[in-house]
Amino acid sequence: MNGCIFCKITAGQAPAAILYEDELAVAFHDIHPVTPTHVLVVPRRHITSVNDLTPADEGLVGHLVYVAGQVARQEGIDQSGYRLIFNTGPDAGQAVFHLHLHLIGGRRMGFSIK
């Protein structure tokens, strides 16, 4: 997608602190972390949100979750715990309209919806 920052990052046209990459996905540090570990796992192919997934994307979504687990291990938070979050739409806090999985951890978290 023209102008999509995540498309630019996955294509190597914009800087990011990349932790993992393969032919399907790229994982990099979020520039506005909400926890000590905050990584985004992004498919290379532009998909706007969860709402735009098709049955053919089931393997890709599974791969994103797998990559998040690998990065959690790499970052040393696999044993203490972490969260995986897909925000879908503006009311959920999706700010970049390219599907991405948040991996957050590195501290004890509570749960609250404001």
C-alpha positions as CSV (number, residue, x, y, z in Angstrom):
1,M,0.0,0.0,0.0
2,N,1.4,3.3,-1.0
3,G,2.2,5.4,2.1
4,C,1.7,2.6,4.7
5,I,4.6,2.8,7.2
6,F,4.5,-0.9,7.9
7,C,4.7,-1.7,4.2
8,K,7.7,0.5,4.1
9,I,9.3,-1.2,7.1
10,T,8.7,-4.7,5.7
11,A,10.2,-3.6,2.4
12,G,13.3,-2.1,4.1
13,Q,12.4,1.4,3.0
14,A,11.8,2.8,6.6
15,P,13.9,2.3,9.7
16,A,12.9,-0.1,12.5
17,A,14.6,-2.1,15.2
18,I,14.0,-5.4,13.6
19,L,14.1,-8.5,15.8
20,Y,12.9,-11.2,13.4
21,E,12.1,-11.5,9.7
22,D,11.3,-14.2,7.2
23,E,9.4,-14.4,3.9
24,L,6.0,-13.9,5.6
25,A,6.6,-11.6,8.6
26,V,8.7,-9.0,10.3
27,A,8.9,-8.3,14.0
28,F,10.2,-5.0,15.4
29,H,10.2,-2.8,18.5
30,D,7.2,-0.5,18.8
31,I,8.3,3.2,18.8
32,H,5.7,4.0,21.5
33,P,6.1,1.0,23.9
34,V,3.5,0.5,26.7
35,T,5.5,-2.1,28.5
36,P,9.3,-2.8,28.7
37,T,8.9,-5.3,25.9
38,H,6.6,-4.1,23.1
39,V,7.1,-5.7,19.7
40,L,4.9,-5.6,16.6
41,V,4.7,-8.7,14.4
42,V,3.6,-7.6,10.9
43,P,2.8,-9.6,7.8
44,R,4.8,-8.5,4.8
45,R,1.6,-8.5,2.7
46,H,-0.6,-5.6,3.3
47,I,-3.9,-6.6,5.1
48,T,-5.8,-3.7,6.6
49,S,-7.2,-5.5,9.7
50,V,-8.5,-8.7,11.1
51,N,-11.8,-7.8,9.3
52,D,-10.0,-8.3,6.0
53,L,-8.7,-11.8,6.7
54,T,-9.9,-14.7,4.5
55,P,-9.8,-18.4,5.1
56,A,-6.7,-18.5,3.0
57,D,-5.0,-16.3,5.7
58,E,-5.4,-18.8,8.5
59,G,-1.8,-20.1,8.1
60,L,-0.4,-16.5,8.0
61,V,-2.2,-15.6,11.3
62,G,-0.9,-18.8,12.9
63,H,2.6,-17.9,11.7
64,L,2.3,-14.4,13.2
65,V,1.5,-16.0,16.6
66,Y,4.4,-18.5,16.2
67,V,6.8,-15.6,15.4
68,A,5.5,-13.7,18.5
69,G,6.3,-16.8,20.6
70,Q,9.8,-17.0,19.2
71,V,10.4,-13.3,19.8
72,A,9.1,-13.7,23.4
73,R,11.7,-16.4,24.0
74,Q,14.4,-14.3,22.4
75,E,13.5,-11.3,24.6
76,G,13.4,-13.4,27.7
77,I,9.8,-13.0,28.6
78,D,8.4,-16.4,27.6
79,Q,8.5,-17.8,31.1
80,S,7.3,-14.7,33.0
81,G,4.4,-14.1,30.6
82,Y,3.2,-11.8,27.8
83,R,0.1,-10.7,25.9
84,L,-0.7,-10.9,22.2
85,I,-3.1,-8.3,21.0
86,F,-4.7,-7.5,17.6
87,N,-6.4,-4.1,17.7
88,T,-9.1,-3.9,15.0
89,G,-10.6,-0.5,14.1
90,P,-10.2,3.0,15.6
91,D,-12.3,2.3,18.7
92,A,-10.0,-0.6,19.6
93,G,-7.0,1.6,19.2
94,Q,-5.8,0.5,15.8
95,A,-3.6,3.5,14.6
96,V,-1.8,1.9,11.6
97,F,-4.2,0.2,9.3
98,H,-1.9,-2.7,8.4
99,L,-2.6,-5.9,10.4
100,H,-0.2,-6.3,13.3
101,L,0.1,-8.3,16.4
102,H,1.3,-6.6,19.6
103,L,3.6,-8.7,21.8
104,I,3.8,-6.9,25.2
105,G,5.4,-8.0,28.4
106,G,8.3,-7.5,30.7
107,R,6.3,-6.5,33.8
108,R,3.2,-7.7,35.7
109,M,0.0,-6.5,34.0
110,G,-3.5,-6.0,35.3
111,F,-6.6,-5.9,33.3
112,S,-8.9,-2.9,32.8
113,I,-11.1,-1.5,30.1
114,K,-11.6,2.2,30.4
